[in-house]
Amino acid sequence: MTNATGALLGVAAATAWQLRRGNQTRPTSGNLVRGGMPLTVGAVALLAVQLGAVRPQWTDGGLTTVVSPAKRELAAREAQAVFGPGTEVVNVQDEAPIGQTPELLIVTTRHQQLCVEWPSGALSSGTTGVPAPGAPGGSDAEARAAADIFARRWFPQELTGTSVQVRPDGPARRTVQYRHLRADGRPEPRSLTVTVDPGGRIAGFQAHGPTEPQPGSSGVAAAPPRSEP
């Protein structure tokens, strides 16, 4: 289809150039109809062949559906540990074709999404899928307290020796960031970001840089306190 489009554009450009030089008389409407019919028939035939023989493919960033029972079991355990008992996992994908280390499992439930490292089960990121509230509410102190509870359960190593910042994220949400600092005061790549809604509800989280496996990972411990409004 790309080649055919290029040919049409080339013909149109050549025709326009000839007309401007006066080397060709302007075609009548009858000439256009008679000359365009073979072109139309050829384009339709080409399109029919391409539709029947060529299957377009869309890349999805290298994600593949996980079929490994061990990976799917880990995904189900982590989802229920983070989002609560009874959480239904509807899809598990990984980035195995990319060769990323550590390998990430993308776990999708009915309303949430979670990324965990394989095979350690360490959490990488997640979102509850709850729409952002439109009305302002809550406070920096409330967001910090909720984020501390979440981090203490899943990322206790991020609560030691870190600089904590709370900043607005839209009209109501707040982002709490835990960042490790070097001896000279410069930030390290490793950090944790927790997004909190009014009422202390955790809307999402993202661990940046190298992280250590969390105690209780892989569903060993009970679910963390859920901060529902």
C-alpha positions, 0 to 999 in steps of 0.5 A, spaced: 500 500 500 505 504 501 508 503 494 502 504 491 501 511 494 508 513 492 506 511 485 500 515 485 503 521 488 509 521 483 504 521 477 500 527 480 507 531 481 509 529 474 502 531 471 502 538 475 509 539 473 507 538 465 501 543 466 506 548 469 511 548 463 505 548 458 507 541 455 501 538 456 494 540 454 489 540 460 485 534 460 477 534 459 473 531 464 471 525 459 479 524 459 479 524 467 474 519 467 477 514 462 484 515 464 482 514 472 478 507 471 484 503 470 487 506 476 481 505 480 480 498 478 488 496 479 487 500 486 481 496 488 485 489 486 491 491 489 487 492 496 483 486 495 490 482 495 493 485 500 487 484 505 487 477 503 494 476 504 497 481 509 496 481 516 497 487 520 501 487 526 501 492 532 507 491 537 505 492 544 512 493 547 514 486 547 509 484 552 507 476 552 502 472 555 504 468 561 503 461 560 508 458 566 504 456 572 509 458 577 509 465 574 501 465 574 501 462 581 506 468 584 502 473 580 495 471 583 499 471 590 502 477 590 495 480 587 491 478 593 496 480 598 496 487 595 489 488 593 486 483 598 483 476 598 479 474 593 482 479 588 481 476 581 487 476 576 484 476 569 491 477 565 499 476 566 504 478 562 511 479 562 517 482 558 521 476 557 522 477 549 526 484 551 531 480 556 530 485 562 533 483 568 530 483 573 524 480 569 517 483 570 510 480 571 505 485 569 499 483 573 492 485 571 486 484 575 478 487 574 480 494 576 488 494 578 494 493 575 501 490 579 508 489 577 512 484 580 519 482 579 520 474 577 522 470 581 523 474 587 516 477 587 519 484 589 513 489 588 515 494 582 509 498 581 501 498 582 495 502 581 488 501 584 485 504 578 480 508 582 479 515 578 482 521 581 477 525 585 475 532 582 474 535 589 480 538 593 481 534 600 485 531 605 492 534 607 499 533 607 500 530 613 494 525 612 498 523 605 504 522 609 501 517 614 498 513 609 504 512 605 508 511 611 503 505 613 504 502 606 511 503 605 512 500 612 509 494 610 512 493 603 518 497 602 521 498 609 528 499 607 525 505 604 523 508 610 531 509 613 536 514 611 531 517 606 528 524 604 521 525 604 517 530 600 509 531 599 507 535 593 500 535 590 498 531 584 492 534 581 486 537 585 486 532 590 491 527 590 498 527 593 505 524 591 509 522 597 516 520 595 522 517 599 529 518 596 535 516 598 541 521 598 548 520 598 553 522 603 554 529 599 547 530 599 545 528 592 539 524 590 540 516 588 537 513 583 533 509 588 526 511 590 519 510 592 513 514 590 506 513 593 500 516 590 495 518 596 487 520 595 484 524 600 482 519 606 488 516 606 487 511 600 493 509 596 492 510 589 498 507 586 506 506 587 512 506 583 519 503 586 525 506 582 532 503 581 534 497 585 530 494 590 531 489 595 525 483 596 520 485 601 519 481 607 513 477 606 513 478 599 510 472 594 504 472 599 507 469 605 504 475 609 497 477 610 495 483 606 497 490 608 492 495 612 487 497 606 486 505 607 479 505 604 475 512 605 
